[in-house]
Structure formats: structure tokens, C-alpha cells
Amino acid sequence: MANKEFDFIIIGSGIAGLYTALLAKEAGSVLILTKGSLDECNTKYAQGGIAAPIGHGDSAELHFKDTMAAGAGLCDPEAVRILTEEASDRITDLIDLGVPFDTQFGEVALTREAAHSLPRILHAGGDATGERIEVTLSRAVHDSKNITIMEHSLATDIIVRDGIAKGVTAFDSRIGSLENYISSSIILSTGGAGRLFKLTTNPDVATGDGIAIAYKAGADITDMEFCQFHPTAIRLPGIPPFLISEAVRGEGGTLRNVEGHHFMPDYTPDAELAPRDIVARSIVAEMRKTGSERVFLDVTHLPRKTITNRFPTIYRFCLDRGLDISKGLIPVAPASHYMMGGVRTNAYGETNIAGLFACGEVACTGVHGANRLASNSLMEVLVFSKRIIDRAKGETPKPVKSSTSESRHTLIKRSTSGIDTPLRLAMLQSLLWDNAGIVRSKEKLEEAALVLAAWHNTLGTPTDRPYYELCNMVLGGRLLIEAALIREESRGAHFRTDFPEPSSEWEKHIVFRNED
């Protein structure tokens, strides 16, 4: 590449990276760095839809209240207010770009999902919302002359001088070399870290790279203990977990145990429409009670036309594997799905490092708190991507400092003599799943903390993409485990058997910063 200086460098090519690039191109030259191909991302796996209070009887205030309730006391009210008040304008942006949302009787069709008080979920292609948005934005990016795309380029470091981000070092997998790219505005949009766990709905690229390189650069990392486990992913031998959308329960799907009992009313009056953390833990409890590795999602009572029209992707996936979900039950179990924590930002996507921004799942804006409300993630991307570019262009007032309280930490040095567990990807994923999954305890967390610290101490210099990713996962796993140990309570997606109740003392955020 002849020119290695750009006005904006965007790391990642999901909806966060693509939408931000389309906004940024009006203000200057843009480079997109993506470690795989342009369409390798979490976005296209987002089935359910995108939340916006645009329906009859709905309002930003109602959306605000639902989001705050789901977040279990840790949402930033300012961030949630921004999300819900700006949501309808961002939907207009997507429609203008050509996103083909499903319609009914001449209006955008809306459905309801768990913990929403009203139907406010827009969808496209039935259950292919993420893919339709990704394809639309990808096409627009390819057609833009002011955007340069560097595929198979994994960002390895943020270049920081005197507390200011100056550029990015990236590993070009095609030629095996490190390259530096210079910019005064660097935007992390690398997605989440679902691959930390053995069972996940995330694709292979979700290895927490952005969190790791931000931490190494000195950015604040917060809320890492809050990893959302989706209650319903396909659980069949030999088949990787495949997401069965929240919207399936929103349309009337019911959960049954292996004995056929409809069990969710036994755990909560909200039954299948309870927040995800409650449904996931209820499923785990029911599986233990019945000695099974799965429960079943039942939609056989719904009209066949509703199933095939509303959930064509899910219907076809199951049918291709010999299961007609209009006639038979869907075997499901929880799987890692979404990271609420990440790189801490303010209301304009700014980190504590000048010139470094973050948006999408890699960021922690404060919107989701301890438990993300279904379908708020895609909207969060749109709202805060727009605010990042407005801020970078100098079109916004000085942001208000967050009023949320915090507990600040660094990764502690642990004595790991005598620990000789070999570092392998499968070992790491099993360790996190078994010791820091849906139900946690001090004993299991401390066991994992020692193993991860031992691995961290022995990491070598990466020479290929898989080892770079593995190093990032070790660091991300350490941040998650240490945060889960520090938070001695249960709140939202973080549940500890030794501290099973929430505590008012822990209505604060755990923040890590690398002081080296």
C-alpha cells in the first residue's frame, strides 16, 4: 500500500466497522483493517432483530425503562437515554441505505422479545436481520471511493505516544509481516469474545482481540465479568451451537424438559419472556434436575406458516439436519453469546486514550449494564458509531462525565509454580466454560485464575494469526476471571453460588487498566 496515513482507521468489519466507515468517509480518508475477509463477523448471525421504540403506543421512555430494568442496576442512565432517544433516527438511516426490513400491512413489522414491554423489534428476512444489514452496508462500503479495505490484517497493537493514539500495528497474514498505519482517529470495532467458551453461538473470529490490544495500550477495560449466555442454542451431537433466536420465544415458543414438562413458570412469572440470565439459569437448573444436557423448545403449536415465514433460517437449518420444527421439539441448551463488558467509553465512544474510540460489542458504553436487553446491541452500534464520527469531526459539545461509581484494579501477579497445564485453544475454552460459565464459585474461579496466569507468563512471540488470537484470548480470559472473583455478589449475567444475592455495595463497575 503506497499510502499508510489515513484520517480514520477502523479495526473490524461487522456492522460497527462498516456503518462507522460509511459515516467517516464524508469527513476524510478511511482504512478498514479486518483480520479475515470483510464479511467475517458476528453481525450476520444476529437473527432476532434491532430494537427501536417506533410502534404504536411505544416511546423512548418505555424503551428506557425496559433497558434499565434488564441491566440490573449497572446501566449508565445517560447512555441508555441516548440510545432510546436516537434509535428512530438510526432506523431511518438504515432504511435510506436500503436495508429491507420486513413489513406488514404497509408498515415495518414489529415483534416482541424477552423483557420488552411492547413489540419493538424490527427484523429483515424473518430471522436474517444481521445478515441483511451486513450485506447492505458491505455493498455500500465496496461502492465508496474514500474507503480502503485491508483484509487478512490483524491489528496487534495501538501505537500510543504521550497518551495519544497515533496509529495501528497490524499483522498481514498473507505475507507474514507487521505493518504500521498512521491516523489521529482509531476506532475499535472488533466484536466480542464468545470464543473464550467451549459452547458459543459466535463465529471463530470472536476472540476478544480489541479488548486485548486496548488493555495493552492502557485503555480502561470494564464489566468483563458480565458475559451473556443465550438460553437457546441447538444442542445436537456433532453440531456446533446454532442460535435459536429470542424471537422464537417472543412468538410463543415454550421450553420443556426431557419429560415434556413446561418448566419456566416454575421459576418466574415471566416464564419464557424473562431476561436472558434468568432463563439461562433456569434451564441449567432444569437440566441438572433431570440429568440431561438439553431441554426442548416447542413451537409445534404455532401455525406452520408463522414458523416458515418468521424463522426461515432456523427452519431450514433444522430441516437440513433432519428436524422439522413445525412437528418436532428443538433440543437446546445455553451457550456463550455476548460480552456486556469491554473497552470503556463515554457517550461519544471515546476511551481514556485520546484519539482511540470503540463501538459495538468490543465497547462498554454503559447501555447494557449487567444484562443486555435483547436486540439492543445492533441499535447501540448505530447510535454510538454516529456519535463517534460527530465527535471526531468536532461537531459535539464536551461530554458529561459518567456519574457511575467504580472499583479500579490492575491484573495481579499470581504465583503459578507447579502448574504445568498445556496451553491449547480447546483447553482454554473448556477451562472458561467449566469454571466461569453460567454458574460460578470462588473455588472454580481461583483454579482458572492460576492456570490462566501460568499461561500468560509463558506466552511467546506470535508468528501467525492463530497464536496472536490465542494470546489475546488468554489476556481476555484473565480479565474476565479476575473481575468475576472481585465481584462478590450475584447480579445479572454474573451468578456466584457463594454469593447468590445482589449487594448494594457492588452497584459499581470493576475497571482494569494496564499500568506497565
C-alpha positions in Angstrom: 0.0 0.0 0.0 1.5 3.3 -1.1 -0.3 5.5 1.4 -0.3 4.4 5.1 -1.7 7.5 6.6 -5.5 8.0 6.9 -7.9 10.3 8.7 -9.7 7.3 10.2 -8.6 3.7 10.9 -11.4 1.3 11.7 -10.5 -2.1 13.1 -13.2 -4.6 12.3 -15.8 -5.2 9.6 -19.0 -6.0 11.3 -21.9 -3.6 11.3 -20.0 -1.3 13.7 -17.0 -1.1 11.4 -19.0 -0.8 8.2 -21.5 1.8 9.4 -18.8 3.9 11.0 -16.8 3.8 7.8 -19.7 5.0 5.8 -20.2 7.9 8.1 -16.4 8.7 8.3 -15.9 8.7 4.6 -17.7 12.1 4.4 -15.1 13.6 6.7 -11.8 12.1 5.3 -9.9 9.0 4.1 -10.8 5.7 5.8 -8.9 2.5 6.3 -10.7 -0.7 7.4 -8.4 -3.3 8.9 -10.1 -6.8 9.2 -8.3 -10.0 10.2 -10.3 -12.1 7.9 -12.5 -11.3 4.9 -14.8 -8.3 5.0 -17.9 -10.4 5.9 -16.4 -12.5 8.8 -18.2 -11.1 11.8 -20.8 -11.6 14.5 -23.3 -9.3 12.9 -24.6 -11.7 10.2 -25.5 -14.2 12.9 -27.8 -11.7 14.7 -31.2 -13.3 14.0 -33.7 -11.6 16.2 -33.5 -8.0 15.1 -33.0 -4.5 16.2 -34.9 -2.7 18.9 -36.4 0.8 18.4 -39.5 2.4 20.0 -41.3 3.2 16.8 -44.6 1.2 17.3 -48.0 2.4 18.2 -48.1 3.2 22.0 -44.4 2.8 22.4 -41.9 5.6 23.4 -38.3 6.2 24.1 -39.3 6.4 27.8 -40.7 2.9 27.8 -37.7 1.6 26.0 -35.5 3.4 28.5 -37.3 1.7 31.4 -37.1 -1.8 29.9 -33.4 -1.4 29.3 -32.7 -0.1 32.8 -34.6 -2.9 34.3 -32.8 -5.6 32.4 -29.4 -4.1 33.3 -29.8 -5.0 37.0 -28.7 -1.6 38.4 -25.5 -1.1 36.4 -26.7 0.7 33.3 -25.5 4.2 32.7 -28.7 6.2 32.6 -27.2 8.9 30.2 -26.1 6.2 27.7 -29.5 4.4 27.8 -31.3 7.7 27.3 -29.1 8.5 24.3 -29.8 5.0 22.9 -33.5 5.1 23.2 -34.0 8.8 22.1 -31.8 8.4 19.0 -33.0 5.0 17.9 -35.7 6.0 15.5 -33.3 8.3 13.5 -30.9 5.5 13.1 -33.6 3.2 11.8 -34.3 5.9 9.2 -30.6 5.8 8.2 -30.7 2.1 7.6 -33.9 2.3 5.5 -32.2 5.1 3.5 -29.2 2.8 2.9 -31.6 0.1 1.6 -31.9 -2.3 4.5 -35.1 -4.3 3.6 -36.9 -4.6 6.9 -39.9 -6.9 6.9 -43.3 -5.1 6.6 -46.9 -5.9 7.4 -49.9 -4.0 6.1 -47.7 -1.3 4.7 -45.7 -0.7 7.9 -42.5 -2.0 9.3 -43.3 -5.3 11.1 -42.5 -5.4 14.8 -42.2 -8.4 17.2 -41.7 -8.7 20.9 -38.8 -10.3 22.7 -38.0 -11.2 26.3 -38.1 -8.3 28.8 -39.5 -5.8 26.3 -42.9 -4.4 27.5 -44.1 -4.0 23.9 -43.3 -5.2 20.4 -40.4 -3.1 19.2 -38.1 -5.5 17.3 -37.6 -4.8 13.6 -36.5 -7.7 11.5 -35.4 -8.5 8.0 -35.7 -11.7 6.1 -37.6 -13.1 9.0 -34.7 -14.2 11.2 -31.8 -13.0 9.0 -31.7 -9.4 10.2 -27.9 -9.2 10.9 -27.1 -10.7 7.5 -29.4 -8.3 5.6 -27.9 -5.3 7.4 -24.3 -6.6 6.9 -24.9 -7.2 3.2 -26.4 -3.8 2.6 -23.6 -2.0 4.4 -20.9 -4.1 2.8 -22.2 -3.3 -0.6 -22.2 0.4 0.2 -18.6 0.2 1.5 -17.4 -1.5 -1.6 -19.0 1.2 -3.7 -17.3 4.0 -1.8 -14.1 5.6 -3.2 -12.8 7.0 0.0 -12.6 3.7 1.9 -9.6 1.4 1.7 -10.1 -2.2 2.8 -7.2 -4.3 4.1 -8.4 -7.9 4.6 -6.4 -10.6 6.5 -4.8 -7.8 8.6 -4.9 -8.5 12.3 -4.4 -5.4 14.5 -1.8 -6.3 17.1 -1.0 -3.0 18.9 -2.3 0.5 19.2 0.6 2.9 18.8 0.4 5.4 21.7 2.7 8.4 22.2 2.3 10.7 25.3 -1.1 9.3 26.0 -2.4 9.9 22.5 -3.2 7.2 19.9 -1.2 7.7 16.8 -1.6 4.6 14.7 -2.0 0.8 14.5 0.4 -2.1 14.0 -1.2 -5.0 12.0 -0.1 -8.5 11.1 -0.6 -9.2 7.4 -1.5 -12.9 7.4 -0.9 -13.2 3.7 2.8 -12.3 3.8 3.5 -12.8 7.5 4.8 -9.3 8.3 3.9 -6.4 10.6 2.8 -3.1 9.1 2.2 0.3 10.7 -0.7 2.5 9.7 -1.0 6.1 11.0 -4.1 8.1 12.0 -5.3 10.5 14.6 -8.7 8.7 14.9 -8.6 5.0 15.6 -11.9 3.2 16.0 -12.1 -0.3 17.6 -15.0 -2.3 16.2 -13.6 -5.8 16.6 -16.6 -7.5 18.2 -16.8 -9.7 21.2 -15.1 -12.6 22.8 -17.5 -15.5 22.7 -14.9 -18.0 21.6 -13.4 -17.9 25.1 -16.0 -20.5 25.9 -16.4 -24.1 24.7 -20.0 -23.6 23.7 -20.8 -20.4 21.9 -23.1 -19.0 19.2 -20.2 -16.8 18.0 -18.1 -17.5 14.9 -14.4 -18.3 15.1 -13.3 -14.7 14.7 -14.8 -13.6 18.1 -11.6 -13.9 20.1 -11.6 -10.6 22.0 -8.7 -9.0 20.0 -9.9 -5.4 20.5 -10.1 -5.8 24.3 -6.6 -7.3 24.5 -4.9 -4.7 22.4 -6.7 -1.8 24.1 -5.7 -3.1 27.5 -2.1 -3.4 26.4 -2.2 0.2 25.2 -3.5 1.4 28.6 -7.3 1.8 27.9 -9.8 1.1 30.7 -11.5 -2.3 30.5 -14.7 -2.7 32.4 -17.6 -5.1 33.3 -15.7 -8.2 32.0 -17.5 -10.4 34.4 -20.8 -9.9 32.6 -20.9 -12.3 29.7 -24.3 -13.1 28.4 -25.2 -16.7 27.8 -28.0 -17.1 25.3 -30.6 -19.6 26.7 -31.4 -21.4 23.5 -28.7 -22.8 21.1 -29.1 -26.0 19.2 -27.7 -28.9 21.3 -27.2 -31.9 19.0 -24.2 -34.3 18.9 -21.6 -33.3 16.3 -23.3 -30.0 15.5 -21.8 -26.7 16.8 -24.2 -24.5 18.8 -26.6 -22.6 16.5 -28.6 -19.7 17.8 -32.3 -20.2 18.2 -33.4 -16.6 18.3 -35.0 -14.9 21.3 -37.9 -14.1 18.9 -38.9 -17.7 18.8 -40.0 -17.4 22.4 -41.3 -14.0 21.7 -43.7 -15.5 19.2 -44.9 -18.1 21.7 -42.3 -20.9 21.8 -42.3 -22.7 25.1 -39.5 -24.6 27.0 -40.0 -28.2 28.1 -37.7 -30.5 29.9 -36.8 -34.1 28.8 -40.0 -35.3 30.5 -42.2 -32.9 28.5 -42.9 -30.6 31.4 -43.3 -26.8 30.6 -41.0 -25.6 33.4 -40.3 -21.9 33.0 -43.5 -20.9 35.0 -41.9 -22.8 37.9 -39.0 -20.3 38.1 -40.5 -16.9 37.2 -43.9 -15.4 36.5 -42.5 -14.0 33.2 -41.8 -17.6 32.0 -40.1 -17.6 28.6 -40.2 -13.8 28.4 -37.9 -13.3 31.5 -34.5 -11.7 31.0 -31.9 -14.0 29.4 -29.9 -14.6 32.6 -32.9 -15.9 34.4 -34.0 -18.1 31.5 -30.4 -19.5 31.1 -30.0 -20.3 34.8 -33.5 -21.9 34.9 -32.5 -24.1 32.0 -29.3 -25.1 33.8 -31.2 -25.9 36.9 -33.8 -28.0 35.0 -31.0 -29.9 33.2 -29.4 -30.8 36.5 -32.7 -31.8 38.0 -33.5 -34.2 35.1 -29.9 -35.3 34.5 -29.9 -34.2 30.9 -27.6 -32.0 28.7 -30.5 -30.3 27.0 -34.1 -29.1 27.2 -36.5 -28.6 24.3 -38.1 -25.5 22.7 -41.6 -26.3 21.4 -43.2 -24.3 18.6 -45.4 -27.2 17.3 -48.5 -25.3 18.5 -47.7 -22.3 16.2 -49.1 -22.2 12.7 -46.7 -23.8 10.2 -46.9 -20.6 8.1 -45.8 -18.5 11.0 -42.8 -20.7 11.6 -41.6 -20.9 8.0 -42.2 -17.2 7.3 -40.9 -15.7 10.5 -38.0 -18.1 11.1 -36.9 -19.3 7.6 -33.2 -19.5 8.6 -33.8 -21.6 11.7 -36.4 -23.7 10.0 -34.1 -24.5 7.1 -31.1 -25.2 9.4 -33.0 -27.7 11.4 -34.7 -29.3 8.4 -31.3 -29.8 6.7 -30.4 -31.8 9.8 -33.5 -34.0 9.8 -35.7 -32.0 12.2 -39.0 -30.4 11.1 -39.5 -27.9 13.9 -43.2 -27.5 13.0 -43.7 -31.1 14.1 -40.8 -31.9 16.5 -39.2 -30.3 19.5 -35.9 -28.3 19.2 -33.1 -29.6 21.5 -31.5 -26.6 23.1 -29.1 -25.5 25.9 -27.4 -22.2 26.8 -24.2 -21.0 25.1 -21.9 -18.0 25.3 -23.4 -15.2 23.2 -22.5 -11.6 24.0 -19.9 -9.7 26.1 -21.5 -6.8 28.0 -18.1 -5.6 29.2 -15.2 -4.3 27.1 -13.3 -1.1 26.4 -14.8 1.6 28.5 -16.1 4.6 26.6 -18.0 7.8 27.2 -21.2 8.9 25.5 -19.2 9.7 22.3 -17.3 6.4 22.1 -14.1 8.0 23.5 -11.7 5.9 25.6 -9.3 7.3 28.2 -6.7 7.4 25.4 -7.1 10.5 23.2 -7.8 9.5 19.6 -8.9 6.0 20.4 -12.6 5.2 20.1 -14.6 2.0 20.5 -18.0 0.9 19.3 -20.1 -2.3 19.1 -19.6 -5.3 21.2 -15.9 -4.5 21.9 -17.0 -1.3 23.7 -18.7 -0.9 27.1 -20.8 2.2 26.7 -22.8 1.5 29.9 -26.0 0.8 27.9 -26.2 -2.9 28.8 -25.3 -2.9 32.5 -25.1 -6.4 34.0 -27.5 -8.0 31.4 -28.2 -6.8 27.9 -31.8 -6.3 26.8 -32.5 -8.4 23.7 -31.9 -6.7 20.3 -30.3 -3.6 21.9 -26.9 -4.5 20.6 -27.4 -3.6 16.9 -29.0 -0.3 17.9 -26.2 0.5 20.2 -23.8 0.1 17.3 -25.7 2.6 15.1 -26.2 5.2 17.8 -22.7 5.3 19.1 -21.0 5.0 15.7 -22.8 8.1 14.7 -21.7 9.9 17.8 -18.1 8.8 17.4 -17.9 10.4 13.9 -19.7 13.6 15.1 -17.2 13.8 17.9 -14.2 13.2 15.7 -15.4 16.0 13.4 -15.7 18.4 16.3 -19.5 18.7 16.0 -20.4 17.9 19.6 -20.2 19.6 23.0 -17.8 18.3 25.6 -19.2 15.0 27.0 -20.6 14.8 30.5 -18.5 12.6 32.8 -20.3 9.5 33.8 -21.7 9.5 37.4 -21.5 5.7 37.9 -19.2 4.5 40.6 -16.3 2.2 40.0 -13.7 -0.1 41.6 -10.3 0.2 39.9 -7.7 -2.6 39.6 -4.7 -4.0 37.7 -4.2 -7.6 36.8 -2.5 -9.1 39.9 0.7 -11.2 39.6 0.0 -14.7 40.8 2.4 -17.4 41.9 2.0 -20.2 39.4 4.8 -22.6 40.3 3.9 -26.2 39.8 1.2 -25.5 37.3 2.0 -27.2 34.0 -1.3 -27.4 32.2 -0.5 -27.2 28.4 -1.9 -24.2 26.6 -4.2 -25.3 23.9 -7.3 -23.5 22.5 -9.6 -26.3 23.5 -8.1 -26.4 27.0 -8.7 -22.6 27.4 -12.3 -22.8 26.1 -13.1 -25.8 28.4 -11.5 -24.0 31.4 -13.6 -20.9 30.9 -16.8 -22.9 30.3 -16.3 -25.2 33.3 -15.0 -22.5 35.8 -16.6 -19.2 34.7 -19.8 -20.2 32.9 -23.4 -19.6 33.8 -22.9 -20.6 37.5 -19.6 -19.7 39.2 -17.9 -20.1 42.6 -14.8 -18.7 44.3 -13.1 -22.1 44.2 -13.6 -22.7 40.5 -12.7 -19.1 39.6 -9.4 -19.2 41.6 -8.5 -22.5 39.9 -9.0 -20.9 36.5 -7.1 -17.7 37.5 -4.0 -19.7 38.4 -4.0 -21.6 35.1 -4.6 -18.5 33.0 -1.8 -16.6 34.9 0.6 -19.5 34.3 -0.3 -19.4 30.6 0.1 -15.7 30.5 3.6 -15.9 31.9 4.8 -18.3 29.3 3.4 -16.7 26.1 5.9 -16.4 23.3 6.1 -14.0 20.4 3.3 -14.7 17.9 4.3 -15.5 14.3 0.8 -16.3 12.9 -2.8 -15.3 13.3 -3.9 -18.3 15.4 -1.2 -17.6 18.0 -2.0 -13.9 18.1 -5.6 -14.8 18.7 -4.7 -17.3 21.4 -2.6 -14.7 23.2 -5.5 -12.3 23.1 -7.8 -14.9 24.5 -5.5 -15.7 27.4 -5.5 -12.0 28.3 -9.2 -11.6 27.8 -9.8 -14.7 29.9 -7.7 -13.3 32.7 -9.7 -10.1 32.7 -12.9 -11.9 32.9 -11.9 -14.3 35.6 -10.3 -11.7 37.9 -13.3 -9.5 37.5 -15.6 -12.4 38.4 -13.5 -13.1 41.5 -13.6 -9.5 42.7 -17.4 -9.1 42.3 -18.6 -11.0 45.4 -22.3 -10.9 44.7 -24.7 -12.2 42.0 -26.1 -9.6 39.5 -27.5 -10.0 36.0 -25.4 -12.4 34.0 -22.9 -12.9 36.8 -24.0 -15.6 39.3 -21.9 -17.0 42.2 -23.1 -19.8 44.4 -21.1 -18.5 47.3 -22.7 -15.0 47.0 -26.1 -15.8 45.5 -27.8 -12.4 46.1 -27.1 -8.9 44.8 -25.4 -6.4 47.2 -25.9 -2.7 47.2 -22.1 -2.4 47.9 -21.5 -3.8 44.4 -23.6 -1.3 42.4 -20.4 -0.2 40.8 -18.2 -1.1 37.8 -14.9 -3.1 38.0 -12.3 -1.3 35.9 -8.9 -2.7 34.9 -6.0 -0.6 33.5 -2.6 -1.8 32.5 -0.1 0.3 34.5 3.0 -1.1 32.9 
